Every structure is written in C-alpha cells, then in structure tokens.
Amino acid sequence: MPDFPQNEQTPREQAPREQAPREQARGEPARGEPAPQLDGRPRVIFDAMEMRALERSLRKPRTLVSVFLSGVVTVLTLFALVPLFSVIIMLFYRGGSTLSASNFWSLPPVPFEEGGGFGNALVGTLVMVGIAGLISVPFGILAAVFLAELGPESRTASVVRFCAKVLSGFPSMQTGVFAYGAVVLLTGGFSAWAGGIALSILMLPIVMLTAEEAIRMVRSKMREASIGMGATQTQTVWRILLPTAMPGILTGVMLAVA
C-alpha cells in the first residue's frame, strides 16, 4: 500500500466529490442527497418537459385535428365498403335462390333456354389439373433433387435454373399458343390433354424451384447422419430429404395449382 499524507485523500475518496458537480450540472441530485419529493413520492426531473405537458387535452388544436381526421377516414372507409357489401348481398340473394344441386352436374343450356348448370366446367377443370399434376409434379421433384443434391454446381444445373426462372414468368397466352400448335393441330381437335399440357408448362417451374429450396433447407446434419449410418445417396434422398422437405414441396404444388 502506498503511503499518503494525512491531509490528502486517496483517489477513491476524491472521485465522488469530483462527480457531484457534474451530476448537479445535469440536474441530477448528488450522491448521498435525497431525491426531490412530490406529494410524498420521489420525482424524476426532466430537462425540457414535464409530465403535465404530456397529458392529453381535447382543447389542444393538435388533438382536435387528430380526432377530426380519424373520423373522416372512418366515414370514408365505411362509404367505400358500401358497394362491396351490396354486391355480396345481392349475389347471395339472387344467386342463392336459383342455386340447386343439379347445377353441379348439369350441362349448360342451349341459347334462349333456362336451366342447366356448369358440370362440364367442374369436370374439365379437375381433369386438366389432374393431367397437369401428373406431368409437372414428378418431373419437378426429380429436377429439384438433381439441382439440390446431385449436381448443384454443374453447368447443366445452371442452365436448368435459368430456364425454370424464365418459364416462371412465361405468359399464359404464349403457353396456350404452344399447346395449340404442338397438341391441337397434331391431334386434330381440342381435348383435355391439350389444356393439361399447357397447364403443366406453367406449373413445372414453380414446383421445381420451390422443391429445390425446400430440399436445400434440410439440415446438413441429417444428411451426414444418414451417410454415417451406411445409407446410400438414393436412400438418403428418398428416406431423409424428401420426407423432411415434404411440407415445402406440398406448398409449391399448391401454389402451382393455384
């Protein structure tokens, strides 16, 4: 321990006294002094504001303008919703009275006749979506496995990704023209196969890119654990990667169908 003169103080004893003027300059009570009291409770001192200035008052212009604008926005919103709710109410009122179970399997009526239904539209939609799903889902998942596991850095994978991104923004009209020239003209007539093939072209890139991302999100520890237990790459893909990534793959399929 160093020897200090009796009249001098140690650095530890001088520090509180040096800090006291600084605290008082900031408006804070010095150490060891009680905080100012307000109604028997300690009061926190602010530099430029008081708690009373933060109290809300309806007499202030800012508050009046805020209430007025909020009311105007609410009224305009309700006024804008009137046409929407009127259309919905009229749809249920007029459409519900004429809707029956026979509408779901009856054919459309001939011109100038009443009755009929839209059964052909439902059946045609289900058939075309089924054909498109049988074509796009298997090929999309297999392509995703190749892009994510077998050859992610190869030149072929880069070309396939580029083509898939281009097809994802391909106009549906161009797809219909392609299906018309490649299927309708060759078969000699319109069919569900033509619509299914056109729809599969639109679905394939969505399924492939979404499935690739879902497979990539599988943790590498699961792959390493499967290989460490002696599983082959094929077994790892079919029993580890695809079951784990199945929620993401199903999401991509639903998006493609939509």
C-alpha positions as CSV (number, residue, x, y, z in Angstrom):
1,M,0.0,0.0,0.0
2,P,1.5,3.4,-0.9
3,D,1.8,5.9,1.9
4,F,-0.4,9.0,1.6
5,P,-0.1,12.1,3.7
6,Q,-2.7,12.6,6.4
7,N,-4.1,15.8,4.9
8,E,-4.5,14.3,1.4
9,Q,-7.2,11.8,0.3
10,T,-7.0,8.7,-1.7
11,P,-8.2,8.7,-5.4
12,R,-11.3,6.6,-4.4
13,E,-12.3,9.3,-1.8
14,Q,-11.8,12.1,-4.3
15,A,-13.9,10.5,-7.1
16,P,-17.4,11.0,-5.5
17,R,-16.6,14.7,-4.8
18,E,-15.5,15.3,-8.4
19,Q,-18.6,13.6,-9.8
20,A,-21.0,15.6,-7.6
21,P,-20.7,18.9,-9.5
22,R,-21.2,17.1,-12.8
23,E,-24.4,15.5,-11.5
24,Q,-25.7,18.8,-10.3
25,A,-24.9,20.4,-13.6
26,R,-27.1,17.8,-15.3
27,G,-30.0,18.5,-12.9
28,E,-29.5,15.2,-11.0
29,P,-29.2,15.0,-7.2
30,A,-25.8,14.4,-5.9
31,R,-24.9,11.1,-4.4
32,G,-26.0,10.8,-0.8
33,E,-28.6,13.5,-1.2
34,P,-32.3,12.6,-1.2
35,A,-34.3,13.0,-4.4
36,P,-36.8,15.8,-4.6
37,Q,-40.2,14.9,-3.2
38,L,-43.6,15.5,-4.9
39,D,-46.7,14.5,-2.9
40,G,-44.6,12.3,-0.7
41,R,-43.1,10.4,-3.7
42,P,-39.7,10.8,-5.4
43,R,-39.9,12.9,-8.6
44,V,-37.9,12.4,-11.7
45,I,-36.5,15.6,-13.0
46,F,-36.6,16.2,-16.8
47,D,-34.6,18.8,-18.6
48,A,-37.1,20.3,-21.0
49,M,-40.5,18.8,-20.3
50,E,-42.9,18.0,-17.5
51,M,-45.3,15.1,-17.2
52,R,-48.2,17.5,-17.2
53,A,-47.2,18.7,-20.7
54,L,-47.8,15.1,-22.0
55,E,-51.3,14.9,-20.7
56,R,-54.0,14.6,-23.4
57,S,-56.4,17.5,-23.6
58,L,-59.3,17.9,-26.0
59,R,-58.8,21.7,-26.0
60,K,-55.5,21.4,-27.9
61,P,-55.6,22.0,-31.7
62,R,-53.4,19.0,-32.4
63,T,-55.8,16.7,-30.6
64,L,-58.9,18.2,-32.3
65,V,-57.3,17.8,-35.7
66,S,-56.4,14.2,-35.0
67,V,-59.9,13.3,-33.8
68,F,-61.4,15.1,-36.8
69,L,-59.2,13.3,-39.4
70,S,-59.7,9.9,-37.7
71,G,-63.5,10.4,-38.0
72,V,-63.2,11.5,-41.7
73,V,-61.1,8.4,-42.5
74,T,-63.6,6.1,-40.7
75,V,-66.6,7.6,-42.6
76,L,-64.8,7.3,-46.0
77,T,-63.8,3.7,-45.3
78,L,-67.4,2.7,-44.5
79,F,-68.6,4.6,-47.5
80,A,-66.1,2.7,-49.8
81,L,-67.3,-0.6,-48.3
82,V,-70.9,0.0,-49.2
83,P,-70.6,-1.1,-52.9
84,L,-68.7,-4.2,-51.9
85,F,-71.2,-5.4,-49.4
86,S,-74.1,-4.5,-51.7
87,V,-72.6,-6.8,-54.4
88,I,-72.1,-9.6,-51.9
89,I,-75.6,-9.3,-50.5
90,M,-77.1,-9.2,-54.0
91,L,-75.1,-12.2,-55.0
92,F,-76.3,-14.3,-52.1
93,Y,-79.9,-13.0,-52.5
94,R,-80.3,-13.7,-56.2
95,G,-77.8,-16.5,-56.7
96,G,-78.8,-18.5,-53.6
97,S,-82.4,-18.6,-54.7
98,T,-81.5,-20.2,-58.1
99,L,-78.7,-22.5,-56.9
100,S,-79.5,-26.2,-56.6
101,A,-77.6,-29.5,-56.5
102,S,-78.4,-30.2,-60.2
103,N,-76.2,-27.2,-61.2
104,F,-73.1,-29.1,-60.3
105,W,-73.6,-31.9,-62.8
106,S,-75.9,-30.5,-65.5
107,L,-74.7,-29.2,-68.8
108,P,-75.1,-25.5,-69.8
109,P,-78.4,-24.8,-71.5
110,V,-78.7,-24.1,-75.2
111,P,-79.3,-20.4,-76.2
112,F,-82.6,-18.9,-75.2
113,E,-83.4,-21.6,-72.7
114,E,-83.4,-21.6,-68.9
115,G,-82.0,-24.1,-66.5
116,G,-78.8,-26.1,-66.9
117,G,-75.6,-25.9,-64.9
118,F,-71.8,-25.9,-65.0
119,G,-70.9,-29.5,-64.5
120,N,-68.7,-29.6,-67.6
121,A,-66.6,-26.8,-66.3
122,L,-66.0,-28.6,-63.0
123,V,-65.2,-31.9,-64.6
124,G,-62.9,-30.2,-67.2
125,T,-61.1,-28.3,-64.6
126,L,-60.4,-31.4,-62.4
127,V,-59.3,-33.4,-65.4
128,M,-56.9,-30.7,-66.7
129,V,-55.5,-30.1,-63.3
130,G,-55.0,-33.8,-62.8
131,I,-53.2,-34.2,-66.1
132,A,-51.0,-31.2,-65.4
133,G,-50.2,-32.5,-61.9
134,L,-49.2,-35.9,-63.2
135,I,-46.8,-34.3,-65.6
136,S,-45.4,-31.4,-63.6
137,V,-45.1,-32.8,-60.0
138,P,-42.9,-35.9,-60.7
139,F,-40.7,-34.1,-63.2
140,G,-40.4,-31.0,-61.0
141,I,-39.4,-33.0,-57.8
142,L,-36.9,-35.1,-59.8
143,A,-35.4,-31.9,-61.3
144,A,-35.3,-30.3,-57.8
145,V,-33.4,-33.3,-56.4
146,F,-30.8,-33.0,-59.2
147,L,-30.5,-29.3,-58.7
148,A,-30.2,-29.5,-54.9
149,E,-28.2,-32.8,-54.3
150,L,-26.8,-34.5,-57.4
151,G,-25.3,-31.6,-59.4
152,P,-25.9,-28.3,-57.7
153,E,-22.8,-26.6,-59.1
154,S,-22.8,-28.2,-62.6
155,R,-23.3,-26.3,-65.8
156,T,-26.5,-28.3,-66.5
157,A,-28.0,-27.2,-63.2
158,S,-27.3,-23.5,-64.1
159,V,-29.0,-23.9,-67.4
160,V,-32.0,-25.7,-65.9
161,R,-32.4,-23.0,-63.2
162,F,-32.2,-20.3,-65.8
163,C,-34.8,-22.0,-68.0
164,A,-37.1,-22.5,-64.9
165,K,-36.9,-18.8,-63.9
166,V,-37.7,-17.8,-67.5
167,L,-40.7,-20.2,-67.6
168,S,-42.0,-18.9,-64.3
169,G,-42.6,-15.6,-65.9
170,F,-43.8,-17.0,-69.2
171,P,-47.2,-15.5,-70.3
172,S,-50.1,-18.0,-70.2
173,M,-51.2,-16.9,-73.7
174,Q,-47.9,-18.0,-75.1
175,T,-48.3,-21.3,-73.4
176,G,-51.7,-21.7,-74.9
177,V,-50.4,-20.9,-78.4
178,F,-47.6,-23.5,-77.9
179,A,-50.1,-26.2,-76.8
180,Y,-52.4,-25.3,-79.7
181,G,-49.6,-25.8,-82.2
182,A,-48.0,-28.8,-80.5
183,V,-51.1,-30.8,-79.5
184,V,-54.3,-29.4,-81.0
185,L,-53.0,-29.2,-84.6
186,L,-51.3,-32.6,-84.4
187,T,-54.3,-34.4,-82.8
188,G,-56.9,-32.7,-85.0
189,G,-59.1,-31.3,-82.2
190,F,-59.4,-29.8,-78.8
191,S,-59.0,-32.0,-75.8
192,A,-58.3,-32.1,-72.1
193,W,-54.8,-33.3,-72.9
194,A,-54.0,-30.0,-74.7
195,G,-55.2,-28.0,-71.7
196,G,-53.3,-30.2,-69.3
197,I,-50.1,-30.0,-71.2
198,A,-50.4,-26.2,-71.4
199,L,-51.1,-26.0,-67.6
200,S,-48.2,-28.3,-66.8
201,I,-45.8,-25.9,-68.5
202,L,-46.9,-23.2,-66.1
203,M,-46.8,-25.5,-63.1
204,L,-43.4,-27.1,-63.7
205,P,-41.1,-24.2,-62.9
206,I,-43.0,-23.4,-59.7
207,V,-42.9,-26.9,-58.4
208,M,-39.2,-27.3,-59.3
209,L,-37.9,-24.1,-57.8
210,T,-40.0,-24.5,-54.6
211,A,-39.0,-28.1,-54.1
212,E,-35.3,-27.2,-54.6
213,E,-35.5,-24.6,-51.9
214,A,-37.3,-27.0,-49.6
215,I,-34.6,-29.7,-50.1
216,R,-31.8,-27.2,-49.5
217,M,-33.4,-26.2,-46.2
218,V,-32.9,-29.7,-44.8
219,R,-30.1,-29.6,-42.3
220,S,-26.8,-31.0,-43.4
221,K,-26.5,-32.9,-40.1
222,M,-29.4,-35.1,-41.2
223,R,-27.6,-35.9,-44.5
224,E,-24.3,-36.6,-42.6
225,A,-26.1,-38.8,-40.1
226,S,-27.7,-40.9,-42.8
227,I,-24.5,-41.4,-44.7
228,G,-22.7,-42.1,-41.5
229,M,-25.1,-45.0,-40.8
230,G,-24.2,-46.5,-44.2
231,A,-27.1,-45.3,-46.3
232,T,-26.6,-44.7,-50.0
233,Q,-27.3,-41.4,-51.6
234,T,-30.5,-42.7,-53.1
235,Q,-31.7,-43.9,-49.7
236,T,-30.8,-40.6,-48.2
237,V,-32.8,-38.7,-50.8
238,W,-35.9,-41.0,-50.6
239,R,-36.0,-41.6,-46.8
240,I,-34.5,-38.5,-45.3
241,L,-34.6,-35.5,-47.7
242,L,-37.9,-35.9,-49.4
243,P,-39.9,-36.7,-46.2
244,T,-38.3,-33.8,-44.4
245,A,-38.9,-31.4,-47.2
246,M,-42.4,-32.6,-47.9
247,P,-44.3,-29.6,-46.4
248,G,-42.3,-27.2,-48.6
249,I,-42.9,-29.4,-51.6
250,L,-46.6,-29.5,-51.0
251,T,-46.7,-25.8,-50.6
252,G,-45.1,-25.4,-54.0
253,V,-47.6,-27.9,-55.6
254,M,-50.5,-25.9,-54.1
255,L,-49.0,-22.6,-55.5
256,A,-48.6,-24.2,-58.9
257,V,-52.2,-25.5,-58.9
258,A,-53.4,-22.0,-57.9
